[in-house]
Each structure stands twice: as C-alpha cells, then as structure tokens.
Amino acid sequence: MAKAFEANRIMRQVAGIQFLELLSTAPDLAPLVLLHGSGRREDDLLEFAAAIAPERSVFALRGSVPLDGGFALFNRNPDRSLDHGEIVRAMGPLADFLGWLGDEGRPVPVLVGYSNGAIAAAALLAKAPLLSCGAILMRPMSPFAKAIETDLAGYPVLSLSAAKDERRTPSDAPELESQLRQAGASVETHVLPGGHGWDEEGRDISLSRKWLETARL
C-alpha cells in the first residue's frame, strides 16, 4: 500500500454505511469514494486507489448486502437481473453518506466504482450530482430503466468496459454511456481487450490516472 495510506486508517460508520477512512497529506484534493464489486469488501479497491492517486484521501465503503462471503451495494433479482426499485432504495444511505462528507467540510469527492459498485456509482451520481465531482465506472451497466431525468451538464465520467466481459452484454456499457450523455454528462469511454477482471496491461490504472489529471478534479 502506498505510504500516503499507511497512517490514520480508521473504520467508521455513518448513515448506516460502514467505511474505511484513509487520510492523505493532501486534504484539499477531491477524495476518492470507493464502491466495490459483488461479493467483495471495502478494502478491495485500495491498491487501485493508491496506484491512480496516492496523494488523495480515500473513503472505502462496505456494501450493506451480504453476498458470497463479502458484500454488495444492492440486491439483485434471483435471476441476477437488476431490481431498479432496490437500486433506488439503496442509493438513499449512500447519498446521505456523501452529504455527511460535505457537512464535515470535505472536498466534493470522485466516485470510483467497479462492477456492482460501478452500477451503484452511476445511480448515485444521477440521484445526487452535486455531492460528487466525477465518476470512474469500471465494467459498468445501466441502473436506469428509462432516460436519466437529472441534469448532468458537464459532469465528468470515465467509463472502462471490456470487449470480452463475461458478465456483460456488448450493449451494456454503450447504453449507460448514451443515457449519461443525453443527460448532459461529459463521458470518456474506453473498451479494454480483456474480460471482467482487471486489465492485464494495467490500463484501468493508467487511463484512470490520466483522466483524473486531465479532468482536473
């Protein structure tokens, strides 16, 4: 783990959300709010965060739904399809958590979501776009049953999908990207050559690092 994350490692709970807080030496920069994938835990994206932005503080959230020895951010239907009502319900506590960050005087954060966490991050940014300043969505699919009604004018999004993703259809990421753009978001997209897991050449890291720099978040 990067040295920036070695000190002040605290597990806390706010608004019913358990999270790991890792403070950096650059508190004025937008922190990263990490949203893990299905069956994973709050520490799952820490190495990724350290690789793309070691100077930023991190809030690594634990999903509230027990699943496969880990957790998820929201429940799915028994057939693994998305339950849109459940997603809406699950976003309430997450939005409350982001509101708490603002009340604490923290800079508006960047959302970083992988798989289940990317779906949650997309739903969360649409529910409360003023409570985050951008989002990195890795292996995403749309949580929206219809067009996004929220005005997302200029909201920056990085979408990293994969050409051989065994958990997604070829239309999943493009559908979400189209919905976000139609709502006004500024969406940068990349289709990586591998599957649902991390890109073997480190492109998840390099593209995310570059995007954070160019988006000036």
C-alpha positions as CSV (number, residue, x, y, z in Angstrom):
1,M,0.0,0.0,0.0
2,A,1.3,3.5,-0.8
3,K,2.8,5.4,2.0
4,A,0.1,8.1,1.8
5,F,-2.4,5.4,3.0
6,E,-0.3,3.9,5.9
7,A,-1.4,6.4,8.6
8,N,-4.8,7.3,10.1
9,R,-6.6,4.1,8.9
10,I,-10.0,4.2,10.6
11,M,-13.1,2.0,10.2
12,R,-16.2,4.1,10.9
13,Q,-20.0,4.1,10.3
14,V,-22.1,7.0,9.2
15,A,-25.7,6.9,7.9
16,G,-25.7,3.1,8.2
17,I,-22.7,2.9,5.9
18,Q,-19.6,1.2,7.1
19,F,-16.4,2.6,5.6
20,L,-12.7,2.7,5.8
21,E,-11.2,6.1,6.0
22,L,-7.6,6.7,4.9
23,L,-6.3,10.2,5.2
24,S,-3.6,11.6,3.0
25,T,-1.3,14.5,3.2
26,A,-3.3,16.5,0.6
27,P,-6.7,17.0,2.2
28,D,-7.7,19.8,-0.2
29,L,-7.8,17.4,-3.2
30,A,-11.1,15.7,-4.0
31,P,-11.1,12.4,-2.1
32,L,-12.0,9.1,-3.7
33,V,-15.1,7.2,-2.6
34,L,-14.6,3.6,-3.5
35,L,-17.5,1.3,-4.3
36,H,-16.5,-2.4,-4.6
37,G,-17.9,-5.2,-6.7
38,S,-20.3,-8.1,-5.8
39,G,-19.0,-10.4,-3.0
40,R,-16.1,-8.1,-2.2
41,R,-15.2,-5.9,0.7
42,E,-14.3,-2.3,1.5
43,D,-10.5,-2.8,1.0
44,D,-10.9,-4.4,-2.5
45,L,-10.1,-1.2,-4.4
46,L,-7.4,0.3,-2.1
47,E,-4.4,-0.8,-4.2
48,F,-6.2,0.7,-7.3
49,A,-6.7,4.0,-5.5
50,A,-3.1,4.1,-4.3
51,A,-2.0,3.5,-7.9
52,I,-4.1,6.2,-9.5
53,A,-4.0,8.9,-6.8
54,P,-1.7,8.2,-3.8
55,E,-1.9,11.8,-2.7
56,R,-5.7,11.7,-2.2
57,S,-7.7,10.7,0.9
58,V,-9.9,7.6,0.4
59,F,-13.3,6.6,1.8
60,A,-13.7,2.9,1.0
61,L,-17.3,1.8,1.6
62,R,-18.6,-1.6,2.5
63,G,-21.8,-2.7,0.8
64,S,-24.8,-3.4,3.1
65,V,-25.9,-6.6,1.4
66,P,-24.0,-9.8,2.5
67,L,-23.1,-11.9,-0.6
68,D,-20.7,-14.8,-1.2
69,G,-18.6,-14.2,1.8
70,G,-18.4,-10.5,1.1
71,F,-20.9,-7.7,0.3
72,A,-22.7,-5.9,-2.5
73,L,-24.1,-2.4,-2.7
74,F,-27.6,-3.5,-3.6
75,N,-29.7,-6.7,-4.0
76,R,-30.4,-8.2,-7.4
77,N,-33.4,-10.3,-8.5
78,P,-33.0,-14.1,-8.1
79,D,-32.1,-14.4,-11.8
80,R,-29.4,-11.8,-11.4
81,S,-31.3,-9.1,-13.3
82,L,-31.3,-5.6,-11.8
83,D,-34.1,-4.7,-9.4
84,H,-34.4,-1.0,-10.2
85,G,-36.6,-0.3,-7.2
86,E,-34.0,-1.9,-4.9
87,I,-31.2,0.3,-6.5
88,V,-33.2,3.4,-5.9
89,R,-33.7,2.4,-2.2
90,A,-30.0,1.5,-1.8
91,M,-28.9,5.0,-3.0
92,G,-30.6,6.8,-0.1
93,P,-28.0,5.9,2.5
94,L,-25.2,6.3,0.0
95,A,-26.4,9.8,-0.8
96,D,-26.7,10.5,2.9
97,F,-23.1,9.5,3.3
98,L,-21.9,11.9,0.6
99,G,-24.0,14.6,2.3
100,W,-22.1,13.9,5.5
101,L,-18.8,14.3,3.8
102,G,-19.9,17.8,2.7
103,D,-21.2,18.6,6.2
104,E,-17.8,17.6,7.6
105,G,-16.2,20.1,5.3
106,R,-14.5,17.6,3.0
107,P,-14.0,18.4,-0.7
108,V,-16.6,17.0,-3.0
109,P,-15.4,13.5,-3.9
110,V,-14.8,11.5,-7.0
111,L,-16.8,8.2,-7.2
112,V,-14.8,5.1,-8.1
113,G,-16.9,2.0,-8.8
114,Y,-16.1,-1.5,-10.1
115,S,-18.9,-3.8,-11.4
116,N,-21.6,-3.8,-8.8
117,G,-20.0,-0.6,-7.5
118,A,-20.0,1.0,-11.0
119,I,-23.7,0.4,-11.3
120,A,-24.2,2.0,-7.8
121,A,-21.9,4.9,-8.7
122,A,-23.9,5.6,-11.8
123,A,-27.2,5.6,-9.9
124,L,-25.7,7.7,-7.2
125,L,-24.3,10.4,-9.4
126,A,-27.7,10.7,-11.1
127,K,-29.5,10.9,-7.7
128,A,-27.2,13.5,-6.2
129,P,-24.9,15.0,-8.9
130,L,-23.9,17.9,-6.7
131,L,-22.5,15.6,-4.0
132,S,-19.7,14.2,-6.2
133,C,-17.5,15.9,-8.8
134,G,-16.9,13.0,-11.2
135,A,-17.0,9.2,-11.5
136,I,-14.8,6.4,-12.7
137,L,-17.0,3.5,-13.8
138,M,-15.3,0.2,-14.4
139,R,-17.2,-2.7,-16.1
140,P,-20.5,-0.8,-15.9
141,M,-24.0,-1.3,-16.9
142,S,-27.0,0.9,-16.7
143,P,-29.1,1.0,-13.4
144,F,-31.7,3.1,-15.2
145,A,-34.9,1.7,-16.6
146,K,-35.5,4.9,-18.6
147,A,-33.8,8.1,-19.5
148,I,-32.0,10.0,-16.8
149,E,-34.1,12.9,-15.7
150,T,-31.4,14.7,-13.7
151,D,-29.4,17.5,-15.4
152,L,-25.8,16.2,-15.5
153,A,-24.5,19.1,-17.6
154,G,-20.7,18.9,-17.7
155,Y,-20.5,16.1,-15.1
156,P,-17.2,14.2,-16.0
157,V,-17.4,10.4,-16.3
158,L,-14.8,7.8,-17.3
159,S,-16.3,4.5,-18.5
160,L,-14.0,1.5,-18.7
161,S,-15.7,-1.6,-20.2
162,A,-14.1,-4.8,-21.6
163,A,-14.6,-6.4,-25.0
164,K,-14.7,-10.0,-23.6
165,D,-16.6,-9.3,-20.4
166,E,-18.4,-12.5,-19.5
167,R,-20.7,-10.7,-17.1
168,R,-21.9,-8.0,-19.5
169,T,-23.5,-7.9,-23.0
170,P,-21.9,-5.8,-25.7
171,S,-24.7,-3.2,-25.3
172,D,-24.5,-2.7,-21.5
173,A,-21.8,0.0,-21.3
174,P,-22.9,1.8,-24.5
175,E,-26.4,2.0,-23.2
176,L,-25.3,3.7,-20.0
177,E,-22.9,6.0,-21.8
178,S,-25.6,7.1,-24.1
179,Q,-28.0,7.8,-21.2
180,L,-25.3,9.8,-19.4
181,R,-24.5,11.9,-22.5
182,Q,-28.2,12.6,-23.2
183,A,-28.4,13.9,-19.6
184,G,-25.5,16.2,-20.4
185,A,-22.6,14.4,-18.8
186,S,-19.1,14.6,-20.3
187,V,-18.3,10.9,-20.9
188,E,-14.9,9.5,-21.9
189,T,-15.1,5.8,-22.9
190,H,-12.6,3.0,-23.4
191,V,-13.2,-0.6,-24.3
192,L,-10.3,-2.7,-23.0
193,P,-9.4,-6.0,-24.7
194,G,-9.9,-8.4,-21.7
195,G,-12.7,-9.7,-19.6
196,H,-14.5,-8.6,-16.4
197,G,-11.3,-8.6,-14.3
198,W,-8.5,-6.1,-14.2
199,D,-6.8,-5.3,-17.4
200,E,-3.5,-7.3,-17.5
201,E,-1.6,-4.4,-19.0
202,G,-2.6,-2.0,-16.3
203,R,-4.8,0.1,-18.5
204,D,-7.5,0.5,-15.8
205,I,-4.8,2.2,-13.8
206,S,-3.1,4.3,-16.5
207,L,-6.4,5.5,-18.0
208,S,-7.9,6.4,-14.7
209,R,-4.7,8.3,-13.6
210,K,-4.6,10.2,-16.8
211,W,-8.3,11.0,-16.6
212,L,-8.0,12.4,-13.1
213,E,-5.2,14.6,-14.3
214,T,-6.9,15.9,-17.4
215,A,-10.3,16.4,-15.8
216,R,-8.6,18.4,-13.0
217,L,-10.8,17.0,-10.3
